[in-house]
Amino acid sequence: MIDALLAKKFIERITQYTEYNVNIMDEKGIIIASKNTSRIGTFHEVALQIIQGAKDTIIVDNENTQFGVKKGVNMAIYYKKRKEGVIGITGDPKEVMPIALVIRMSVEVMLEHELFKYEKMQRRNLKEQLLNIILYNEDLQKGDWERFMQPLQLKEDIIRMPVLISIQSDRDVRENVLSAFRNGREHSPQDLICMTRDGDILLYKALNNPLPELMKNYKYVIGEAIADGLRYMRSAGCSYTIYVGAFQSDFLYYRMGYGHCLWLKKNMGTGGSFYFYDHTSMYFMSILPLTELQVAYYTIERNFGDKFVENFKEIIEALRMANFNLNDASKLLHVHKNTLIYRLDKIREILNADPLGNNNDREFVNGFYYYLKRKEQIYQD
């Protein structure tokens, strides 16, 4: 079906280049656009004959005002081998036939382009609806997403990874970034992307690599997948942070994958990229009831005083950010490496724990750190 507004726009453009009257008729034989605006809405008998019959072209040598037909050439307009309407050129058939062929081709190309854009928009809207149901439906059932699978030709059981892009900019810029991701070279029809209610961009990136390979290089794969969007943000001068959740292959758990990204956003700060699998211990500690951690660590906190606790949090936080590398941690703290070693030795001595040399001690120190940070967040909230 040819949209009347689209037909009108085409007539407005084409009449700049020809003196002949051009009509466009719909599948019912009604003129929906014409250089002669008085004919819009009238019935065209020949157009209906073309739509309903086997002929693609009918030449009219004599006018028939009774059926709203004037002398000229009328041709079917096709889209995907289906007659969608008729183009008519008024005038001497011998003179207007070449023009009619060119105009029909132009209309068909424009129709194909516009319908492609419309179908693309429809797919985009369906994907956004699907993500909204997955992310915000409190009682998600399998039937809620199954009805989207066939229209979108989506595969559920492939691996996707949630990527949350938080951008410090106005909505127009974020919309442009969203378009850059959608139009990027690495964007796949199997990707799901939308703007969340918080104004962040959420991408469930479809990953075609086998899981053993992804375990080795998923950070690189994700970086390549979002490179076009990142380039646009840099060129636009945006400040942004990337939060990457856990692998997913079941829509039932996609909401939890998004939750992992939100947890990273809340706990890891801004600037750079953060990956859920780098912080799983902290995540699982964070979802434990605080009373469980308090039973284990409150007495230690109470007996060593505020000064020790603040020093402990500062040093362990820097060590964690630096993957327990002394050189990198000292740079984060803006102190000499020897100063850091001295302060760390005090912690080792008091707690009788060596987080650099003993894995069990590191687990203990991390647990104490998580407990202190959880309490700190409660007071800040």
N, C-alpha and C positions, 0 to 999 in steps of 0.2 A: 504493500500500500504506500502510495506517495503522499507525503505530508504536504498539506496545502501551503503552509508557511515556507517550506523548502522550495516548493514549486514557484511561489511568488518571488522569492529571492532570485531564483534562476532566471525568470522572465525579466526581472529588473536589470539583471546583468546582460542578458543576451540581446535585449532590444537596443542596447547602446551600439551594437555592431551590425544591425540589420534593420531595414525599413519595413520588412514583411511582418505581418501580424503572426504571433506565435501563441498557440493555445496548449495547455496541458490538461488532459482529462484523467479522472480517476477510474477505478475498476468498475464503477457504475455508469460510466459515460457522462459524468457531470464535469463541466469545465471548472477547474479549481484555480486556474491562473491564466491570465491572458494579457497581451499588450492592450487589447481593447477591453477595458475593465467592465464595460456594460454587459459583456457576455459571461462573466463569472457567475456561476450558479445555474446556468442554463444547460439543457440536455443536448448531447451530441450523439445522434443516431449511429453514425459511422464508427465512432469510438467504441460504442457498446458492441457493434458487430465484430470489431477486431478483438475485443476482450473475450467475447463468448465464442468466436469462430476460430477457424483454422488459419485464416489469413493473417500475415504480419503487417501488410501494407495495403491500403485502399486509396486509389487515386479518384478524386472527384472532379469530373470535367464540367459539371453544371451545378449551380447552386440550388439548394432545396431549403428554403427558409422555413418550411413547415417543420422540418426535423432539426433545425438549427445547424445546418451543414452548408459551408461555403466552399467554393472552388479551391482546390489545393491538394496537398499530400498529407496523409495521416499514417503514422507508423506506431507499432507496439513498442512499449518500453519494457525491457526485461531486467529482472534481477534474479540471479541464480536459476535461470531457465524458466522463470515464471513471469507471466504478463502482469505488470504492476500498474500500468496505465497506458496512455496514448499521447503522442506528441503530434500536433497538427500545425502545418504551415499554410497560410492562406495566400493564394496567388496562382499564376499559370504553372501547372504541374511540371512542365519541362524546365522552367526557370528555377523553381523552388526545390526540385528533387535533390540536387547536390547539397543545398543548404539543410534540407530536412535530415539527410544522412549524418551530416556533421553535428547538428543539434541533438539528434537522437543519441549519438555516441557520447556527446558531452553530458546529456542528462543521465545516461546510464552510469557513466563514470562518477558523476557527482552523487548519484543515488547510492552506488556501491560504497563510496567513501563515507557518506553520511550515515548509512545503515551500519557500516562497520564500526563507526564511532559510537553509534547508539548501542549496538550489541556489546561493545567493550565497556560502555558505561553501565549497562545492565549487569554485566558480569561483576563489575567493580561494586555495584550496589549490593548484589547478592553476597559477595564475599564479605562486605562490611556487615551485612545483616547476620551472616554466619558467625563472624567474630563477636559481634555484640551478644548473640545468644550464648556463645561459649563462655565469654568473659563475665557476663552479668546476670545470667539465668541462675537463680539460687537452687533450682531443682532440675538440673540438666539431665535429660533423658536421651537415649540413643536416637529416638525418632526425631528429636529436635534438630539434629544435624544431618540425618540421613536424606531428608528431602532436598538438601542442597547439592548432594554429591553428583547426581546425574546431570543437572543443568550446568554445573560448573566443571564437570568432568574431573573431579578431584579424586585423588588417591588418598585414602586415610592412613594406610599402613606404612607409608614412606616416612623416613625420619625428617622431622622439622625441628628447628631450634628457635626459641623465642629470643628476639633481640629488641630491647627497649631503648629508644633514642630520645633522651631528654634534651630539649633545645631551649636555651635562654634567649628567646626572641618573640616578636609579636606573631599573631596567628597567620597573617599573610605569608610571612617568611616560612613558617612551619608548613603551610599548605604547599609552597613551592618546593620545599625539601621533600615532602611526601610525593610530589609529582616526579622529582628527580629520582627517587628510589623506584617508583613504578616504571619509569621509562628507561631505567638503567640497562646496560647490556647484559648484566647478570640476572636480571629479574626473570622469574620463571612463572608460567601459568599455574604452577603448583604452589607458589608463594601466597601467603595470606598477609595482608597489610592494611592497617587502618590508623586513624588518629584516636587515641583513647579519650575518655572523658576528662582526664587531667591535662590534655593537650600534648601528650607525648606521642611519638610514632612507635607503633608496635608492629614488628615484622616477624612472622613465623616463616623462617627461611627453609625451603625444601632443599635437602642435602642428598645428592645422588651417590655420594661415596659410600663404600661399605663401612660399617661401624668400626672395625679394627683400624681402618685407615683414618677415620675421623678422630679416634681417640688419640692419635699421634699429632694430627695437624688441624683440628677443628678451628682453632683460633685464626690460623692463616686462611682457611676456607671462608670463614665468616667475614674476615677483613676484605677478601677479594669480592665477596658477594655484595657488600655495602659500599664499595669503593666509590661508585659514581655519586651516591648521596653524600658521602664524606667530602668529596671534592667540591660539590656545590656548597656545602656548609662552610667550608674553608674560604671559598671565593666570596661568599656573602658575609664573611666576618662573624659567623655565629659561634657562640660558646655552647658546647654540647658535651654530653657524657653518654657512653655506651654501656648498657647492662645486658649481659648474655646469660640466659637461663640454661636449664638442663634439656638434653635430648628428649623429644616426645614422638610417639608413634600411635597415640590413641587420643581422639578428641576429648574423651572424658577427663583427661589429665591436663589439657591445654591451659585451663584456668589456673591450675597450680603452677604450671611453668611460668605463666605471667606473674603469679605471686612471687616466685623466686626473683624475678627481675625487680619487682617493687621492693622486695626485701633488700636487695643490693642497693637500690636507690636510697633507701632509708638509712642504711648502715655503712655504706662505703664512701659517701660524700660525692663530690663532683670533680669533673676533669679526668680525661683519659677513658680507659676501658676496664670493666670489672667482669669477671667470669665466675658463675656460681660454683663450678667445680673446684675453684681455688679457695672457696670459703665454706665448704660443706660442714666442717666441724663447728664453726661459729654459728652456722644456720641451725643445726640440730640442737646446739646449746641454747639458742635463742628461743626455740619453741618448747623447750622444757619448762614446766612450771617453775617460777622463780624460787618457790619454797624448796624445791629439790636442790637447787644450787646453794641456797642459803644454809640448808642443813650441813652441806659439805664445807662451805667456805666462810661462814659468818664469824666463827670463833677466831680464825686466822686474821681476818680483817680487823676485828675488834681489838686484838692484842698487839698489833704492830703499829697502830696509830696512823693519822692522816698523812703525815709527811712521807712515810714509807709507801703508803698506798698510792699517792700521787706520783711519786718517783717511779714506782713499779709500773703503773699504767703508761706513763710516758715512754719508758724504755721498751717495754714489751710491745707497745703499739708500733714503735719505730722498727723493732726487730721483725715483727710480723709483716709490715709493709715492705721490708727489705729481704724477705724470705730468710731471715735470721743470718744475714750477711753483715758482719761488723762494719766493714768499710761503708757500705751503702746506708746502714742505719745511722752511723755517725754523721754522714752528710745530711740526712733528714733532720737530725737533732741539732745540726750546726755546732757540733763539738768535735774535738780531736778524738781519734780512735782510742787513744790511751785513756782519755777521760771516760769514754763509754765503757771500756773494760773495767775501770775502777768502780764505776757505779753498778755495773752488772755483777761484779764480785761481791758487792755488799748484799745484793739480792740472793746470790748463790749461798752466801754465808748464813743469812737469816732464815731462808727457806730450806736450806740444805738440798737445793735442787739446781741442776745444771742443764738448762734448756738447749744449750748448744751441743753438748756432748752426750746427752742421754735422752732417747725418745720418750721414755716413761715420764721423765722429769718435764719434758716439753709439754706433754699432754696435761700434766698437773698445772703447770704455769699458765697454759692456754685456758684451762677451765677456770682458774682464779681470775684471769683477765676478763673472760666473758661474763662472769658473775658481777664483777665491778662495773663493767660497761652497761649491763642490764640495769643495775641499780641507778647508774648515772642517767640513763635515758628516762627512767620513771620520774626522777626528780625534775628533769628538763621538761617533760610533757606536762 
